[in-house]
Amino acid sequence: MAAILGALTYFWPAISVAVAGTGHQLAGGAAGGMAPAAASTTTPFTVLLLGSDDDSKFSADHHLTQSMILVRIDPQSGHVTMLSIPRDLYVPLSTGGSDKIDKAYLYGNADAAVATVENDFHVHVDHYVWIGLQGLVNLINLVGGVDVDVTHPVLDDYYPADQTSQDPYAYDRVALLAGPQHLDGLHAMEYVRSRHDDALSDLGRSQRQQQVLVALRGKLASVGIGDVPRLAEALQGQFSTDVSLTDFSLLGWMLGFARKVNPANIGHVVLLQQYWQSRYVGGQDVLMPNWKAILPLVHQTFPVVS
């Protein structure tokens, strides 16, 4: 799901048509009441990437976020850090009470998701980007697929078949062998979404999501002006953001940054088992966060907001 960040900066003139009328201005940063800051060529900024299953089990625009990734971009150094937030992390929600963090968007859409992350992680989010499943599938197909090195087999007998079946509760079998793989949109989605029979469960999925982001970044240069109509169609109804066209007036820099960022300057952070404990709360399996370990790690890259 994180792959939309690079696409946002590189394709912005094209997708302005696709996102017209879908942009959403954040209600105001929950941490300190700060307003979102515009991206610039000098000032680091933070983006919250949200990826939803958007299947028919939920009403329109009320979905769980299967992917939540904080991205810190430093334009001067050219460094990017991606921090994946486990979807089962049990936290106080900005809408009230405590639950899995993936339900923040379900209860209050982007405002609630951003405010929950800001409050719990003590950071400020400048912008958010949301994409649905089919939007990511369409986007990857548009660039001709992605190439990834599968480090270990991905086997899942209970993969949701909501992309290939009319039954939103149906399952499918997914099998991806280890080694170099070229994946179209549907198989890339299976790769980043599957979590059953993975020794790291959701953590393994977080690593795969970041891997696909980097792979997609390498394919962006192949898309030209002739692809504009297909791009707009691919993202229609599957994409939203608070970013306005005026925020991206420095378009020349943004285009170059998206394509030229060195993969060696991309940091990958995943909250492994030392950062949480498995618990059973309210009839569901959750991850209880170890904030004493999590916050120092997060604040190595993302500025502290008290």
N, C-alpha and C positions, 0 to 999 in steps of 0.2 A: 504493500500500500504506500510505502514511503516514496516510491518512484515518482510520484506526482510533483515533488518539489523541484527537481531538475526540469521537468516538463513545463512547470509554471513559468519559470524564468526564461526558458528558451523559446517557448511557443506563445508568449503573452499576446502579441498582436493578433495571432490567429484565434486564440481561445476567447478573446474578448467578445466575439460573436456568440460563442457557446455558453458563456457565463453571464451574458447580459441579463440583468434582472434577478440573478441568483446570489449576487454578492450580499454579505451580511456584515454590518458593522458591529464589532464587539461592543457589548454594553458598558465596557470600561474594565480595565484590569482589576481583578479581585485583590491583587496584592498591592496595596498602597493606592488604589484608585487611579493608576496611571493609564493614559490613553495609548493605544497602539502607536508605535513609531514607524515612520516610513523607512524603507530600505534605502541605504545610501552607499556610496563608494568607500566610505571611511568608517562608519559606525557599525560595530557588531550587532546582530539582532537574532532573535529567537523565533522559530516557527514551530507550532504544534501540528504534526501530521496526524490525521484521523482517517482510518479506513473502516468502513462498515459493511456488514453482510447484506444489508438492504434487501432481504428476501421477503416473501409474502407472509412469513410468520408474524411480521410486525406491520403496524400501520405506517403509512407514508411519512418519511422524515422522522421516524422514531425507531432507531436501531441501536443495537449494541456496537461498540467500536472494537472490532477484532484487532485493530492495530492502533497504538498510540506511541508516537515517536517524537521526542523533543529534538530539534535540530538547531544547533548554534552555528551561525555563519559569521566568520571574521573576514570582511572584504580585503583588509590590508595585508594580512598574512596569507590569505587564500586557504585557510584551514576551516574544515567543516567537522563538527562532532555530532554523531547520531546516538541518542540514548533511548533505548526501547523500554517502555513501561509495561510490565506484565499485566495482561487484561484482568487477571484474577486477584490483583492486589486489593486487599480489603482496607478501605480508607474512608474517612469522613467525606461525604459528598456536599457540594455547595448548595444542593437543593434540600439538604437536611438528612440526618441519620447517617449511617455507615453502610457500605455495600461494596461490591466489586467495582473497581474504577471504570470498567467498561460500561457500566450502567449510567454514568454521569450524562453521556450524550442521550441515552434513552429517555431520561427524565427531564432534560432541559436543553437538548441540542448543543450547539457549539458554545454558547455562553457558559453553560454548566460545565462542559468538559474543560474549557480553558480555566474557569474559576477554580475547579477542583484541583487541577494540576498546579496552579499558582499557589493555592492555599496549602496543599499538602507538601509540595516540594520546595516552597519558599523561593520561587523564581518568578520572573515576569515574562509573559508571552506577548510578543509584539504582533504576531499574525497567526492565523490558523488556515489549514487547507484540508478539505474533506473530499474523499472520492469513494464511490461505490464500487462494488465488485465488477460489474459489467464495464464500467468506465476504465478500470485498469486492464481488463481483458482486451478491450477495444484499442487502448493506447499501445499496448505491447504488440498487438497484431499490426498496427499501423506502421511501426518501425521495423517490422519483419522479424519479430521475436527477439529473444535475448539469449546470450551464451553464459552458462554458469558451470562451475565445477562442483558437482554434487559430492560432498565429502563422505557421506554414508547413505545407504539406500533409504528411501522414504516409502514406507509401506503403511497403508491405511485402509482397513476394511470398513470403516465407518465415516467416510468422507461425505459431507453434505452434498447431495446431488441437485441442489437448488438451481444450478446453472444449466443443467442438462435434462431436468425432469420437471413435469408440471406439479409434482407432489413436493411441497416444501419440506416434508419430513423424510423424504427418501434418502437412501445412502448409496454410495458408489464405492468401488474399490480403486485405490490409487497405488501405483507402483512406479517409482523412479529409481533406476539403478545408479550406483555410484560412478563417478567419472564425469568427463566433460559432456554436457548436454546442451542442445539447442532447443529452447522451449518457446512454443507459441503462447498466445495469451491465456488460453484455457489451462495448459499444462504449467505455465508459470504461476497461475493462480493456485493450482493444486499444490505446487511446491511451497508457496509461501503461506498457505492457509492450513495445510494438514498438520495435525499435532498428535494423533493417535499412533502408538507404537514407536514414538520418538523418545529416546532415553531422556532427553531434556524437555519433552512436552512443549509447553508454550515458549520456553526459553530457546529451544531449538528453532521454533518458528520465528522468533524475533531475529535470530542470526540470519535465517534465510531471507527474511524481508529486507534486511540491510544489504545482503548480498545482491539481491535483484535490483535494488536502487542503484548500486554501483554499475551493474551490468547495463541497465537501461541508460545511464548517463553516457556510456560509450556509444550508444546507438543514436543519440539525439541529432548528431551532425548530419545524418543521412536524410533528414526530413527537410523538404524545401517548400517554397511558396505554393507549388502545385498541390501540396497535401493539405492546404488550409481547409477546403470544404469537408474532406474526410475527417480531419481533426475535430472540427466543430461538431460534426455529427457524432463522433465517438464519445465526446464528453457531455453531450446534451443531457441534462437531467441527472448526471452522475458526478457533478463537481460543484463545490461551492467554496468560497473564501471570503474573508473580510477585506482582502487587498483590492484597492481601487486602481483604475488606470493611472490616476495622477500619482499614486505611490510608486509606480514603476516608470516615471518619466525619464529616469536615467537608464533607458532601455539598452543603449549600446553596451554599457558596462555589464548589465545583468546577462545579456546574451553571451558575452565573452566569458563571464565567470562560470556559467553553467557548463560550457564546453571545455574550458581550459583547466578547471580545478584538477590538480594532480591527485590520483587515487591514493598516493602515499600520504597526502595531507587530510585524508578522511579518517576520523577517529570513530571507532565502533565500541559502544558501551552497552552491555547487557547485564541486568541484575541477576546474578547467579545465586545459588542456594545459600550463600553466607549472608545474603541480604533479606531473607524472609524465612518463615517457618510455615509448613502446611498445617492447616486447621480445618475443622468442620464446624461451620457457623450458620445457623438459620437454615439448615437443610441443604447446604452446599459446601463444596470444597473450596477453600480460599487460601490466599497467601497473606500471612500476617507480616507486615513490613517491619524490618529492623531499622528504624529511622536513624539511630545512632551511627549506623554504618552507611546508610543510603545517602543522607544529606551531605556528609563530607565528600563523598564521591561525586555527587551531582554538582556541588559548588566548586569543584575543581575547574569546571568549564562554564557553568551557568551562574551568573552573578547572584549573590544572596539578596533576597528581599525579606526584611523582617516584618 
